[in-house]
Amino acid sequence: MYKKIILFLILSLNFYLIKANEISPYSFLRNSSTARITGLSGAVVSLENDPGALFFNPATLYVANHRNINVTFFKHVLDINSGNTSYIHRFADTSLGVVAASAVFTNYGSFDYIDNQGNATGRSFTGNLLALQASYSNIIDENFYYGLTAKLIYNSIESMRGFAFAVDGGLLYKLSDNRSAFGISILNAGTEISKMTNETHTMPLDIRLGGSHRLRGLPLLFNFNFTHLNESSSNFMSRFKNFAVGGELYFGEWVQVRLGYDNYIRTNVAAKENKGLSGLSAGVGIVTDWLMDFSYGMAIYSNDLFIHRFSLDFNL
């Protein structure tokens, strides 16, 4: 069974390498990030002890921390809001693995109808995006884990409706020193079930590869990831220009300070001029042994666009 899972991931990787830079209304799936992950610039494909990491590699679900619920809120401009939540269930029999249910949403707020002369009609409409997800993770061998996520995606604006289905798959390997880990994931591999319009849209596929290392003698967790490896490029090596790095520094047992950089955001998302500090991110976390943990993360997309996320981790 495990060999079939690994073969599936490899075949999926080869097939989806042909996909490149396709714009899709389902790109909201890339908003499924927590405040901690935002502060680390998304370099979390091998991150342990975080329930939100399952959005980037479902194999990390097996090594998530003692908190089993994550709630994240993301404020866009105007009245556009996004968020995600996840719930993790661990079986008493560890051989059964770990399961999780999660949801990602975006609400576009309210839009006013206008007539041909540009006058408001007094009526309004809205748009919503929702993904309901089920995840599973288990052990392949000692320190070697796999994970899978299935997603049912709903997309609506005004009276138009659309549905899609996608899957994530990932692997995670921890070295015996218990300070280093490596992961690979394929995210949002799927297709539309029903279309909103006659136009066909693809899923925002993302293939990630990376590792993490906890330094000896310094309370720092360092993460390095290659992202969007499936996107087209002039040559093979240029695929690796899409990278992200993140560091988490521990001040005692309760306070964590995070700093990261995402080169994909700086080179592909930010404006060509006046990039400023685009691509940088930062955050802080308060970790306790009681009730809940709190995190705040900020990512800079341009001189005028700062993304803020707030997350709570707690137990049900």
Beta strands, then each sheet from edge to edge (+ up, - down):
strand 1: 69-75
strand 2: 81-90
strand 3: 98-114
strand 4: 120-141
strand 5: 144-157
strand 6: 160-174
strand 7: 180-194
strand 8: 206-214
strand 9: 220-226
strand 10: 243-251
strand 11: 255-262
strand 12: 280-286
strand 13: 292-302
strand 14: 305-314
sheet 1: 1+ 2- 3+ 4- 5+ 6- 7+ 8- 9+ 10- 11+ 12- 13+ 14- 1+
end
